[in-house]
């Protein structure tokens, strides 16, 4: 699961607050700079008239602050009220030119709108700001009030810059969202692939051994069905037992998958072993069943036997099961194999050896060795499978056990 970065305290402040703060600072600026033009000053100085000027000033503040409050929820009414408040503030001071500092709040609002809306939706806001500046400049030119270099072109430039800044922020956010979505899709795809591989390994390990035993016993029964009916009957009972055990393992696996599906993707169910009842405790029963099929399996235990984590216990058993299955299927001319399980201080070591006359290669063993190697790699262990110098085949694996688990078992 991807974590959403936490916002800094400044980014948590609503944009309407920043816009209102900029507007109020610009409104107080002329009063702080020149107290002589405060409300009630002479109209000849271009200041506010005693009554109407103060009313216009109060109206402009009410319009602008209302626009700032609506800017997030209803951008168009909020932006229109902010422009109206800025125009009323200019009229309160009996001016034809909007003060550039006062118009800065409009730029702040425009940048926010462009940052939170698509380009097609934010462009009309920039057009409205430019239209207000154009009306002010046109009015001064028509009434002959222009007496110097107009400031509207420069303020129009700030409008364009504000829109470009906001649009760049919007594009950056869109790109970041697309990257997060792609990353989430890749993580989900990798999880699905890993789960498919895990299911494939479990299916292979559950079915392959039983099918090998069934094929061996069925062949033996077919050969002695006429001469030794009792032996054929025992072989068919072994086939029935192997088939039922394989079917039980498949049912357990499908039940676990259904539980994980009902859990709606919760991590605990997704990561649970598909057949949690299998483990090193079943090695003796595996040896007995394989011995009954005609290949004697000797199990040797070294070290102090202790509980292992479920994933390690299951993987150790599956490695032994697959190795024994390969002995039954591929090792010609052998009737025995030796399984060694060594409980060491830092993990458990497994060794399966036989003296059969195989072809000395691993190319014909299908996905068995690949699955064993994947299991060991997932547990950060060591694995090797190769012909023995004196004949036969040797599979070794070492699965490390976390130190906390080891100390807890003591």
C-alpha positions as CSV (number, residue, x, y, z in Angstrom):
1,X,0.0,0.0,0.0
2,X,1.3,3.4,-1.0
3,X,1.6,6.1,1.7
4,X,0.3,9.6,1.0
5,X,2.8,12.2,2.0
6,X,1.7,14.4,4.9
7,X,1.2,18.1,4.1
8,X,3.3,20.8,5.8
9,X,1.4,23.2,8.1
10,X,1.6,26.0,5.5
11,X,0.1,23.8,2.8
12,X,-2.8,23.0,5.1
13,X,-3.9,26.7,5.1
14,X,-6.9,27.1,2.7
15,X,-6.1,29.2,-0.4
16,X,-8.9,31.5,0.4
17,X,-7.0,32.6,3.6
18,X,-3.9,33.4,1.6
19,X,-6.0,35.4,-0.9
20,X,-7.8,37.3,1.8
21,X,-4.6,38.0,3.6
22,X,-3.0,39.4,0.4
23,X,-6.1,41.6,-0.3
24,X,-6.3,43.0,3.3
25,X,-2.6,43.7,3.3
26,X,-2.9,45.6,0.1
27,X,-5.9,47.5,1.4
28,X,-4.1,48.6,4.6
29,X,-1.0,49.6,2.7
30,X,-2.1,53.1,1.7
31,X,-3.5,53.8,5.2
32,X,-0.2,52.8,6.8
33,X,1.9,54.6,4.2
34,X,0.0,57.9,4.3
35,X,-2.4,58.4,7.2
36,X,-3.4,61.8,5.7
37,X,-5.6,60.1,3.2
38,X,-7.5,58.1,5.8
39,X,-11.3,58.0,5.6
40,X,-12.6,61.5,6.2
41,X,-9.7,63.3,4.4
42,X,-10.4,66.0,1.8
43,X,-11.7,64.8,-1.5
44,X,-9.3,67.2,-3.3
45,X,-6.4,65.0,-2.3
46,X,-8.0,62.1,-4.1
47,X,-8.9,60.3,-0.9
48,X,-12.1,59.0,0.4
49,X,-15.2,61.2,0.8
50,X,-16.4,61.1,4.4
51,X,-19.4,58.9,3.8
52,X,-19.6,57.3,0.4
53,X,-15.9,56.5,0.4
54,X,-16.2,54.6,3.6
55,X,-19.3,52.8,2.4
56,X,-17.5,51.7,-0.8
57,X,-14.5,50.6,1.3
58,X,-16.7,48.5,3.5
59,X,-18.5,47.1,0.5
60,X,-15.2,46.2,-1.3
61,X,-13.9,44.4,1.8
62,X,-17.2,42.5,2.2
63,X,-17.2,41.5,-1.5
64,X,-13.5,40.5,-1.5
65,X,-13.7,38.4,1.7
66,X,-16.9,36.7,0.6
67,X,-15.2,35.8,-2.7
68,X,-12.2,34.4,-0.8
69,X,-14.5,32.3,1.3
70,X,-16.2,30.9,-1.8
71,X,-13.1,30.4,-3.8
72,X,-12.6,26.7,-3.0
73,X,-16.2,25.5,-3.1
74,X,-17.5,27.7,-5.9
75,X,-14.6,29.2,-7.9
76,X,-16.5,31.2,-10.4
77,X,-18.7,33.2,-7.9
78,X,-15.8,33.6,-5.6
79,X,-13.5,34.9,-8.3
80,X,-16.2,37.3,-9.6
81,X,-16.8,38.7,-6.1
82,X,-13.0,39.1,-5.6
83,X,-12.8,41.1,-8.8
84,X,-15.9,43.2,-7.8
85,X,-14.3,43.9,-4.4
86,X,-11.1,45.0,-6.1
87,X,-13.0,47.3,-8.4
88,X,-15.1,48.7,-5.5
89,X,-11.8,49.4,-3.6
90,X,-10.5,51.4,-6.5
91,X,-13.7,53.4,-6.7
92,X,-13.6,54.1,-3.0
93,X,-10.3,55.9,-3.5
94,X,-11.7,57.7,-6.6
95,X,-9.2,56.2,-8.9
96,X,-9.4,54.9,-12.5
97,X,-6.4,52.6,-12.1
98,X,-6.5,49.5,-10.0
99,X,-3.5,49.6,-7.6
100,X,-1.0,46.9,-8.7
101,X,-0.6,45.7,-5.1
102,X,-4.3,45.3,-4.7
103,X,-4.5,43.3,-7.9
104,X,-2.0,40.8,-6.5
105,X,-4.7,39.0,-4.6
106,X,-6.4,38.4,-7.9
107,X,-3.2,36.8,-9.1
108,X,-3.1,34.6,-6.0
109,X,-6.6,33.4,-6.6
110,X,-6.0,32.8,-10.3
111,X,-2.9,30.7,-9.5
112,X,-5.0,28.6,-7.1
113,X,-7.7,28.0,-9.7
114,X,-5.2,27.1,-12.4
115,X,-3.5,24.7,-10.0
116,X,-6.7,22.9,-9.1
117,X,-8.6,22.9,-12.4
118,X,-7.8,21.6,-15.9
119,X,-6.4,24.1,-18.4
120,X,-9.7,24.4,-20.3
121,X,-11.5,25.3,-17.1
122,X,-9.0,27.8,-15.7
123,X,-8.4,29.8,-18.9
124,X,-11.7,31.7,-18.6
125,X,-10.7,32.9,-15.1
126,X,-7.5,34.4,-16.6
127,X,-9.6,35.9,-19.4
128,X,-11.9,37.5,-16.8
129,X,-9.0,39.1,-15.0
130,X,-7.6,40.5,-18.2
131,X,-11.0,41.8,-19.2
132,X,-11.3,43.8,-16.0
133,X,-7.8,45.3,-16.7
134,X,-8.8,46.1,-20.2
135,X,-12.0,47.9,-19.1
136,X,-10.1,50.0,-16.7
137,X,-7.6,51.0,-19.3
138,X,-10.3,51.7,-21.9
139,X,-12.3,53.9,-19.4
140,X,-9.2,56.0,-18.7
141,X,-8.4,56.5,-22.3
142,X,-12.0,57.4,-23.2
143,X,-12.3,60.0,-20.4
144,X,-8.8,61.3,-20.8
145,X,-7.6,60.3,-17.4
146,X,-4.4,58.7,-18.7
147,X,-1.5,60.8,-17.8
148,X,1.5,58.5,-18.0
149,X,2.6,54.9,-18.6
150,X,-0.4,52.7,-17.9
151,X,0.2,49.9,-15.4
152,X,-2.4,47.5,-16.9
153,X,0.0,45.9,-19.3
154,X,2.3,45.0,-16.5
155,X,-0.5,43.7,-14.4
156,X,-1.7,41.7,-17.4
157,X,1.7,40.2,-17.5
158,X,1.4,39.2,-13.8
159,X,-2.0,37.6,-14.6
160,X,-0.3,35.5,-17.4
161,X,2.5,34.5,-15.1
162,X,0.1,33.5,-12.3
163,X,-1.9,31.4,-14.7
164,X,1.2,29.6,-16.0
165,X,2.5,29.0,-12.5
166,X,-0.8,27.5,-11.4
167,X,-1.1,25.4,-14.6
168,X,2.4,24.1,-14.1
169,X,1.5,23.0,-10.6
170,X,-1.6,21.3,-11.9
171,X,0.4,19.4,-14.6
172,X,3.0,18.4,-12.0
173,X,0.2,17.0,-9.7
174,X,-1.4,15.2,-12.7
175,X,2.0,13.6,-13.6
176,X,2.7,12.6,-10.0
177,X,-0.8,11.0,-9.7
178,X,-0.2,9.1,-13.0
179,X,3.2,7.9,-11.6
180,X,1.5,6.8,-8.4
181,X,-1.2,5.0,-10.3
182,X,1.4,3.2,-12.5
183,X,3.4,2.3,-9.4
184,X,0.3,0.9,-7.7
185,X,-0.6,-1.0,-10.8
186,X,3.0,-2.5,-11.0
187,X,2.9,-3.4,-7.4
188,X,-0.5,-5.1,-7.8
189,X,0.8,-6.9,-10.9
190,X,3.8,-8.2,-9.1
191,X,1.7,-9.3,-6.2
192,X,-0.6,-11.2,-8.6
193,X,2.3,-12.8,-10.3
194,X,3.9,-13.8,-7.0
195,X,0.6,-15.3,-5.9
196,X,0.2,-17.2,-9.1
197,X,3.7,-18.6,-8.8
198,X,3.0,-19.6,-5.2
199,X,-0.2,-21.3,-6.2
200,X,1.6,-23.1,-9.1
201,X,4.3,-24.3,-6.7
202,X,1.7,-25.6,-4.2
203,X,-0.3,-27.3,-7.0
204,X,2.9,-29.0,-8.3
205,X,4.0,-30.1,-4.9
206,X,0.6,-31.4,-3.9
207,X,-0.2,-33.2,-7.1
208,X,3.2,-34.4,-8.5
209,X,4.2,-36.6,-5.6
210,X,0.7,-38.3,-5.4
211,X,0.6,-38.8,-9.2
212,X,4.1,-40.4,-9.0
213,X,3.0,-42.8,-6.3
214,X,-0.2,-43.6,-8.1
215,X,1.6,-44.3,-11.4
216,X,4.1,-46.5,-9.6
217,X,1.5,-48.5,-7.7
218,X,-0.8,-48.8,-10.6
219,X,2.0,-50.2,-12.8
220,X,2.9,-52.7,-10.1
221,X,-0.7,-53.7,-9.7
222,X,-1.1,-54.2,-13.5
223,X,1.9,-56.5,-13.6
224,X,0.8,-58.8,-10.7
225,X,-3.0,-58.6,-11.0
226,X,-3.1,-62.2,-12.4
227,X,-0.3,-63.9,-10.4
228,X,-0.6,-62.0,-7.1
229,X,-4.1,-60.7,-6.6
230,X,-3.5,-59.8,-3.0
231,X,-0.4,-57.6,-3.9
232,X,-2.4,-56.0,-6.6
233,X,-5.1,-55.2,-4.2
234,X,-2.6,-53.6,-1.7
235,X,-1.2,-51.6,-4.6
236,X,-4.6,-50.3,-5.6
237,X,-5.4,-49.4,-1.9
238,X,-2.2,-47.4,-1.9
239,X,-3.4,-45.7,-5.1
240,X,-6.7,-44.9,-3.4
241,X,-4.9,-43.5,-0.3
242,X,-2.6,-41.3,-2.4
243,X,-5.5,-40.0,-4.5
244,X,-7.5,-39.2,-1.4
245,X,-4.6,-37.4,0.2
246,X,-4.0,-35.4,-3.0
247,X,-7.6,-34.5,-3.2
248,X,-7.6,-33.4,0.5
249,X,-4.6,-31.1,-0.2
250,X,-6.3,-29.5,-3.1
251,X,-9.4,-28.9,-1.1
252,X,-7.4,-27.3,1.7
253,X,-5.7,-25.0,-0.9
254,X,-9.0,-24.0,-2.6
255,X,-10.5,-23.3,0.8
256,X,-7.6,-21.0,1.7
257,X,-8.0,-19.2,-1.6
258,X,-11.7,-18.7,-1.0
259,X,-11.1,-17.4,2.5
260,X,-8.5,-14.9,1.1
261,X,-11.0,-13.8,-1.5
262,X,-13.7,-13.2,1.1
263,X,-11.2,-11.2,3.1
264,X,-11.3,-8.7,0.2
265,X,-7.5,-8.4,-0.2
266,X,-6.4,-8.2,3.5
267,X,-2.7,-8.8,3.8
268,X,-2.9,-11.6,6.5
269,X,-5.1,-13.9,4.4
270,X,-3.1,-13.2,1.2
271,X,0.2,-14.2,2.8
272,X,-0.9,-17.3,4.6
273,X,0.4,-20.7,3.5
274,X,-2.0,-22.4,1.1
275,X,-1.6,-25.8,2.9
276,X,-0.7,-24.9,6.5
277,X,-1.1,-28.5,7.8
278,X,2.0,-29.7,5.9
279,X,5.4,-29.6,7.6
280,X,8.4,-31.5,8.7
281,X,6.2,-33.5,11.1
282,X,4.8,-35.2,8.0
283,X,8.2,-36.4,6.7
284,X,7.9,-39.8,8.4
285,X,4.5,-40.4,6.9
286,X,5.9,-39.4,3.5
287,X,8.7,-41.9,3.9
288,X,6.3,-44.7,4.9
289,X,4.1,-44.1,1.9
290,X,7.0,-43.9,-0.6
291,X,8.6,-47.0,1.0
292,X,5.3,-48.8,0.5
293,X,5.4,-47.8,-3.2
294,X,8.8,-49.6,-3.6
295,X,11.4,-46.9,-2.9
296,X,12.8,-47.2,0.6
297,X,13.2,-43.8,2.2
298,X,15.4,-43.5,5.3
299,X,15.0,-40.3,7.4
300,X,17.9,-39.1,9.6
301,X,17.3,-36.3,12.1
302,X,20.2,-34.3,13.4
303,X,20.2,-31.6,16.1
304,X,17.4,-30.7,18.5
305,X,14.0,-30.7,16.8
306,X,12.1,-27.6,17.5
307,X,9.1,-25.7,16.1
308,X,9.9,-23.6,13.0
309,X,8.0,-20.6,11.4
310,X,5.1,-21.9,9.3
311,X,6.6,-20.7,6.0
312,X,10.0,-22.4,6.7
313,X,8.3,-25.6,8.0
314,X,6.1,-25.9,4.9
315,X,9.0,-25.1,2.5
316,X,11.3,-27.6,4.1
317,X,8.6,-30.3,3.7
318,X,7.8,-29.4,0.1
319,X,11.5,-29.6,-0.8
320,X,11.8,-33.0,0.7
321,X,8.6,-34.1,-0.9
322,X,9.6,-32.9,-4.4
323,X,13.1,-34.5,-4.0
324,X,11.7,-37.8,-3.1
325,X,9.2,-37.6,-6.0
326,X,12.1,-37.0,-8.4
327,X,13.8,-40.1,-7.0
328,X,10.7,-42.2,-7.6
329,X,10.2,-40.8,-11.1
330,X,13.8,-40.2,-12.5
331,X,16.3,-42.3,-10.5
332,X,16.5,-45.6,-12.5
333,X,18.0,-48.6,-10.8
334,X,17.6,-47.4,-7.2
335,X,15.3,-48.6,-4.4
336,X,16.4,-46.3,-1.6
337,X,17.2,-42.7,-0.8
338,X,18.4,-40.9,2.3
339,X,16.8,-37.8,3.7
340,X,18.7,-35.8,6.3
341,X,17.2,-33.0,8.3
342,X,19.7,-31.0,10.4
343,X,18.4,-28.5,12.9
344,X,21.3,-26.0,13.3
345,X,21.7,-22.9,15.4
346,X,20.8,-20.5,12.5
347,X,18.4,-22.6,10.5
348,X,17.5,-26.0,9.1
349,X,19.5,-27.9,6.5
350,X,18.0,-30.5,4.2
351,X,19.8,-33.2,2.2
352,X,18.2,-35.8,-0.1
353,X,20.5,-38.3,-1.7
354,X,20.1,-41.4,-3.9
355,X,22.3,-43.7,-5.9
356,X,20.1,-44.1,-9.0
357,X,21.4,-44.3,-12.6
358,X,19.8,-41.0,-13.9
359,X,21.1,-39.3,-17.0
360,X,23.1,-36.8,-14.8
361,X,21.1,-33.8,-16.0
362,X,18.2,-31.8,-14.5
363,X,16.5,-30.9,-17.8
364,X,13.9,-33.6,-17.6
365,X,12.6,-32.7,-14.2
366,X,10.0,-30.2,-15.2
367,X,9.2,-27.4,-12.8
368,X,10.2,-29.3,-9.6
369,X,13.8,-28.0,-9.2
370,X,12.6,-24.5,-10.3
371,X,9.9,-24.5,-7.6
372,X,12.4,-25.7,-5.0
373,X,14.9,-23.0,-6.0
374,X,12.2,-20.3,-5.8
375,X,11.1,-21.4,-2.4
376,X,14.6,-21.2,-1.0
377,X,15.3,-17.9,-2.7
378,X,12.1,-16.4,-1.2
379,X,13.4,-17.4,2.3
380,X,17.0,-16.1,1.5
381,X,18.4,-19.6,1.8
382,X,20.9,-21.7,-0.2
383,X,20.0,-24.4,-2.7
384,X,21.9,-26.8,-4.9
385,X,20.9,-29.9,-7.0
386,X,23.5,-31.8,-8.9
387,X,24.6,-35.4,-9.7
388,X,26.9,-37.0,-7.1
389,X,30.5,-37.9,-8.2
390,X,30.0,-41.6,-7.2
391,X,26.6,-41.8,-8.9
392,X,23.1,-40.8,-8.0
393,X,21.7,-37.3,-7.3
394,X,22.0,-34.9,-4.4
395,X,19.7,-32.1,-3.4
396,X,20.7,-29.8,-0.6
397,X,19.0,-26.8,0.9
398,X,19.6,-24.5,3.9
399,X,16.8,-22.3,5.2
400,X,17.8,-19.7,7.7
401,X,15.6,-19.1,10.7
402,X,15.2,-15.6,12.2
403,X,17.2,-15.1,15.4
404,X,14.1,-13.9,17.3
405,X,12.4,-17.2,16.4
406,X,15.4,-19.2,17.5
407,X,15.8,-17.5,20.8
408,X,12.0,-17.7,21.5
409,X,12.1,-21.5,20.9
410,X,14.7,-21.9,23.6
